[in-house]
Amino acid sequence: MVSHIQLKFPTLAVYTVSLPLLSFVFCVFWSLLFHFESATFTHCQVRNYLPSISAAIGSFSPQKYIWQICVAVHSAPRYLVVGMYYSHLCDILLTGALWNYLALLIFLLQGVEVTSLLGLTFVSSSENFHIHELCFITFMVSAISNMLLLYLTMKHGTKHRLTAQDRLSLRYKSMFGMVNIISFFLAVYFYFRHNWYCEPTVYTFFAFFEYIVVVTNMGYHMTAFWDFSDHIITVSSCCSLSITPKQHTKFAMNDFVIKIA
């Protein structure tokens, strides 16, 4: 008999999002409690009450190590979900070259997003500013592009009528995506305003909206909770990992399967 472990996907989704979320909250509060002066310092030397994300997660110990560990651990299921979404989109989208290309583009954007997040996590701005900046820009472009494309394709490009759960997922995608994009542009505005005018507390507003960008990005990815709510992940002792809708008793040809060995 082959022993195996089964895990409902919604459970995995909660754990996957909780890792970066809880570590992010820890890093910010720990920086405020024990490194307030240095974490909130700006080149303008004006009044500021919140550290930037780069300062909170990359400048102090133990924050940077906790953040790096949590992001690294959560990246494995994130890559798994990238493949799941590609398989899911290939199944539900309308036929035609356009929809095939969109599914592939979303797959690439999601993969780039996770990879660039790892890059900006392990290369801090103080270690190599240019690489950190490149990873950050790549992360934001791929994340926002994925949010828009995934929402639009799942809303307007499916072959079947949307279920109540599909509509709930899309509603949260719309909400998190909209708040994310608005917060990103507000963060950019306050960042440049701070650099140009050196006004007190402006950098605090930049940091606050930067936090909103991070949290809403996590919230958007949490909508996979509903997209794959009926899926079960099975890890067996024969070194295989599979994901299948729980109502299936065995794999069908279109089930998403990954063979590790």
Contacts in CASP RR format, 6 or more apart in sequence:
PFRMAT RR
TARGET T0000
AUTHOR 0000-0000-0000
METHOD contacts of the structure
MODEL  1
MVSHIQLKFPTLAVYTVSLPLLSFVFCVFWSLLFHFESATFTHCQVRNYL
PSISAAIGSFSPQKYIWQICVAVHSAPRYLVVGMYYSHLCDILLTGALWN
YLALLIFLLQGVEVTSLLGLTFVSSSENFHIHELCFITFMVSAISNMLLL
YLTMKHGTKHRLTAQDRLSLRYKSMFGMVNIISFFLAVYFYFRHNWYCEP
TVYTFFAFFEYIVVVTNMGYHMTAFWDFSDHIITVSSCCSLSITPKQHTK
FAMNDFVIKIA
2 236 0 8 1.000
2 237 0 8 1.000
2 238 0 8 1.000
3 236 0 8 1.000
3 237 0 8 1.000
4 234 0 8 1.000
4 235 0 8 1.000
4 236 0 8 1.000
4 237 0 8 1.000
5 234 0 8 1.000
5 235 0 8 1.000
5 236 0 8 1.000
6 232 0 8 1.000
6 233 0 8 1.000
6 234 0 8 1.000
7 232 0 8 1.000
7 233 0 8 1.000
7 234 0 8 1.000
7 235 0 8 1.000
8 231 0 8 1.000
8 232 0 8 1.000
8 233 0 8 1.000
8 246 0 8 1.000
9 224 0 8 1.000
9 225 0 8 1.000
9 228 0 8 1.000
9 229 0 8 1.000
9 231 0 8 1.000
9 232 0 8 1.000
9 233 0 8 1.000
9 243 0 8 1.000
10 225 0 8 1.000
10 228 0 8 1.000
10 229 0 8 1.000
12 77 0 8 1.000
12 233 0 8 1.000
13 222 0 8 1.000
13 224 0 8 1.000
13 225 0 8 1.000
13 228 0 8 1.000
14 222 0 8 1.000
14 225 0 8 1.000
15 77 0 8 1.000
16 74 0 8 1.000
16 77 0 8 1.000
16 78 0 8 1.000
16 81 0 8 1.000
17 74 0 8 1.000
17 218 0 8 1.000
17 219 0 8 1.000
17 221 0 8 1.000
17 222 0 8 1.000
19 70 0 8 1.000
19 71 0 8 1.000
19 73 0 8 1.000
19 74 0 8 1.000
20 67 0 8 1.000
20 70 0 8 1.000
20 71 0 8 1.000
20 74 0 8 1.000
20 218 0 8 1.000
21 215 0 8 1.000
21 218 0 8 1.000
22 70 0 8 1.000
23 66 0 8 1.000
23 67 0 8 1.000
23 69 0 8 1.000
23 70 0 8 1.000
23 71 0 8 1.000
24 53 0 8 1.000
24 56 0 8 1.000
24 57 0 8 1.000
24 67 0 8 1.000
24 214 0 8 1.000
24 215 0 8 1.000
26 63 0 8 1.000
26 66 0 8 1.000
27 56 0 8 1.000
27 57 0 8 1.000
27 63 0 8 1.000
27 64 0 8 1.000
27 66 0 8 1.000
27 67 0 8 1.000
28 50 0 8 1.000
28 51 0 8 1.000
28 56 0 8 1.000
28 211 0 8 1.000
30 60 0 8 1.000
30 62 0 8 1.000
30 63 0 8 1.000
31 39 0 8 1.000
31 51 0 8 1.000
31 55 0 8 1.000
31 56 0 8 1.000
31 59 0 8 1.000
31 60 0 8 1.000
31 63 0 8 1.000
32 39 0 8 1.000
32 40 0 8 1.000
32 50 0 8 1.000
32 51 0 8 1.000
34 60 0 8 1.000
35 51 0 8 1.000
35 59 0 8 1.000
35 60 0 8 1.000
38 59 0 8 1.000
38 60 0 8 1.000
39 51 0 8 1.000
39 55 0 8 1.000
39 56 0 8 1.000
39 59 0 8 1.000
39 60 0 8 1.000
40 48 0 8 1.000
40 49 0 8 1.000
40 50 0 8 1.000
40 51 0 8 1.000
40 55 0 8 1.000
40 203 0 8 1.000
41 48 0 8 1.000
42 48 0 8 1.000
42 194 0 8 1.000
42 203 0 8 1.000
44 194 0 8 1.000
44 195 0 8 1.000
44 198 0 8 1.000
44 203 0 8 1.000
46 198 0 8 1.000
46 199 0 8 1.000
46 200 0 8 1.000
46 201 0 8 1.000
46 202 0 8 1.000
46 203 0 8 1.000
47 200 0 8 1.000
47 201 0 8 1.000
48 200 0 8 1.000
48 201 0 8 1.000
48 203 0 8 1.000
48 204 0 8 1.000
48 207 0 8 1.000
49 201 0 8 1.000
49 204 0 8 1.000
50 203 0 8 1.000
50 204 0 8 1.000
50 207 0 8 1.000
50 208 0 8 1.000
50 211 0 8 1.000
51 207 0 8 1.000
52 203 0 8 1.000
52 206 0 8 1.000
52 207 0 8 1.000
52 210 0 8 1.000
53 207 0 8 1.000
53 210 0 8 1.000
53 211 0 8 1.000
53 214 0 8 1.000
54 124 0 8 1.000
54 125 0 8 1.000
54 132 0 8 1.000
56 63 0 8 1.000
57 63 0 8 1.000
57 64 0 8 1.000
57 67 0 8 1.000
57 121 0 8 1.000
58 64 0 8 1.000
58 67 0 8 1.000
58 124 0 8 1.000
58 125 0 8 1.000
58 126 0 8 1.000
59 124 0 8 1.000
59 126 0 8 1.000
64 124 0 8 1.000
67 121 0 8 1.000
68 121 0 8 1.000
68 122 0 8 1.000
71 117 0 8 1.000
71 118 0 8 1.000
71 121 0 8 1.000
72 118 0 8 1.000
72 121 0 8 1.000
75 114 0 8 1.000
75 117 0 8 1.000
75 118 0 8 1.000
78 114 0 8 1.000
78 221 0 8 1.000
79 111 0 8 1.000
79 114 0 8 1.000
80 243 0 8 1.000
80 258 0 8 1.000
81 110 0 8 1.000
81 221 0 8 1.000
81 224 0 8 1.000
81 228 0 8 1.000
82 107 0 8 1.000
82 110 0 8 1.000
82 111 0 8 1.000
82 114 0 8 1.000
83 107 0 8 1.000
83 256 0 8 1.000
84 224 0 8 1.000
84 228 0 8 1.000
84 231 0 8 1.000
84 243 0 8 1.000
84 256 0 8 1.000
85 106 0 8 1.000
85 107 0 8 1.000
85 110 0 8 1.000
85 150 0 8 1.000
85 224 0 8 1.000
85 227 0 8 1.000
86 103 0 8 1.000
86 104 0 8 1.000
86 106 0 8 1.000
86 107 0 8 1.000
87 254 0 8 1.000
87 256 0 8 1.000
88 227 0 8 1.000
88 228 0 8 1.000
88 256 0 8 1.000
89 99 0 8 1.000
89 102 0 8 1.000
89 103 0 8 1.000
89 106 0 8 1.000
89 107 0 8 1.000
89 153 0 8 1.000
89 154 0 8 1.000
90 100 0 8 1.000
90 103 0 8 1.000
91 254 0 8 1.000
92 154 0 8 1.000
92 158 0 8 1.000
92 159 0 8 1.000
92 160 0 8 1.000
93 99 0 8 1.000
93 100 0 8 1.000
93 102 0 8 1.000
93 103 0 8 1.000
93 153 0 8 1.000
93 157 0 8 1.000
93 158 0 8 1.000
93 159 0 8 1.000
94 157 0 8 1.000
94 158 0 8 1.000
94 159 0 8 1.000
95 159 0 8 1.000
99 153 0 8 1.000
99 157 0 8 1.000
102 149 0 8 1.000
102 153 0 8 1.000
103 153 0 8 1.000
105 149 0 8 1.000
106 146 0 8 1.000
106 149 0 8 1.000
106 150 0 8 1.000
106 153 0 8 1.000
109 142 0 8 1.000
109 145 0 8 1.000
109 146 0 8 1.000
109 149 0 8 1.000
110 142 0 8 1.000
110 146 0 8 1.000
111 142 0 8 1.000
112 138 0 8 1.000
112 142 0 8 1.000
113 139 0 8 1.000
113 142 0 8 1.000
113 143 0 8 1.000
113 146 0 8 1.000
116 135 0 8 1.000
116 136 0 8 1.000
116 138 0 8 1.000
116 139 0 8 1.000
116 142 0 8 1.000
117 135 0 8 1.000
117 139 0 8 1.000
119 131 0 8 1.000
119 132 0 8 1.000
119 135 0 8 1.000
120 132 0 8 1.000
120 135 0 8 1.000
120 136 0 8 1.000
120 139 0 8 1.000
123 131 0 8 1.000
123 132 0 8 1.000
123 135 0 8 1.000
124 132 0 8 1.000
125 132 0 8 1.000
125 133 0 8 1.000
140 184 0 8 1.000
143 180 0 8 1.000
143 217 0 8 1.000
144 180 0 8 1.000
144 181 0 8 1.000
144 184 0 8 1.000
147 173 0 8 1.000
147 176 0 8 1.000
147 177 0 8 1.000
147 180 0 8 1.000
147 181 0 8 1.000
147 220 0 8 1.000
148 177 0 8 1.000
150 173 0 8 1.000
151 170 0 8 1.000
151 173 0 8 1.000
151 174 0 8 1.000
151 177 0 8 1.000
154 166 0 8 1.000
154 169 0 8 1.000
154 170 0 8 1.000
154 173 0 8 1.000
154 227 0 8 1.000
155 162 0 8 1.000
155 170 0 8 1.000
158 166 0 8 1.000
162 170 0 8 1.000
165 226 0 8 1.000
165 229 0 8 1.000
166 226 0 8 1.000
166 227 0 8 1.000
168 226 0 8 1.000
169 223 0 8 1.000
169 226 0 8 1.000
169 227 0 8 1.000
172 219 0 8 1.000
172 220 0 8 1.000
172 222 0 8 1.000
172 223 0 8 1.000
172 226 0 8 1.000
173 220 0 8 1.000
173 223 0 8 1.000
176 216 0 8 1.000
176 217 0 8 1.000
176 219 0 8 1.000
176 220 0 8 1.000
176 223 0 8 1.000
177 216 0 8 1.000
177 220 0 8 1.000
179 212 0 8 1.000
179 216 0 8 1.000
180 212 0 8 1.000
180 213 0 8 1.000
180 216 0 8 1.000
180 217 0 8 1.000
180 220 0 8 1.000
183 209 0 8 1.000
183 210 0 8 1.000
183 212 0 8 1.000
183 213 0 8 1.000
183 216 0 8 1.000
184 209 0 8 1.000
184 213 0 8 1.000
186 205 0 8 1.000
186 209 0 8 1.000
187 206 0 8 1.000
187 209 0 8 1.000
187 210 0 8 1.000
187 212 0 8 1.000
187 213 0 8 1.000
190 202 0 8 1.000
190 203 0 8 1.000
190 205 0 8 1.000
190 206 0 8 1.000
190 209 0 8 1.000
191 203 0 8 1.000
191 206 0 8 1.000
193 199 0 8 1.000
193 202 0 8 1.000
194 202 0 8 1.000
194 203 0 8 1.000
194 206 0 8 1.000
228 243 0 8 1.000
230 245 0 8 1.000
230 246 0 8 1.000
230 247 0 8 1.000
231 243 0 8 1.000
231 244 0 8 1.000
231 245 0 8 1.000
231 246 0 8 1.000
232 243 0 8 1.000
232 244 0 8 1.000
232 245 0 8 1.000
232 246 0 8 1.000
233 241 0 8 1.000
233 242 0 8 1.000
233 243 0 8 1.000
234 241 0 8 1.000
234 242 0 8 1.000
234 243 0 8 1.000
234 244 0 8 1.000
235 241 0 8 1.000
236 242 0 8 1.000
239 260 0 8 1.000
239 261 0 8 1.000
240 257 0 8 1.000
240 258 0 8 1.000
240 259 0 8 1.000
240 260 0 8 1.000
240 261 0 8 1.000
241 258 0 8 1.000
241 259 0 8 1.000
241 260 0 8 1.000
242 251 0 8 1.000
242 255 0 8 1.000
242 256 0 8 1.000
242 257 0 8 1.000
242 258 0 8 1.000
243 255 0 8 1.000
243 256 0 8 1.000
243 257 0 8 1.000
243 258 0 8 1.000
244 251 0 8 1.000
244 252 0 8 1.000
244 255 0 8 1.000
244 256 0 8 1.000
245 255 0 8 1.000
248 255 0 8 1.000
251 257 0 8 1.000
END
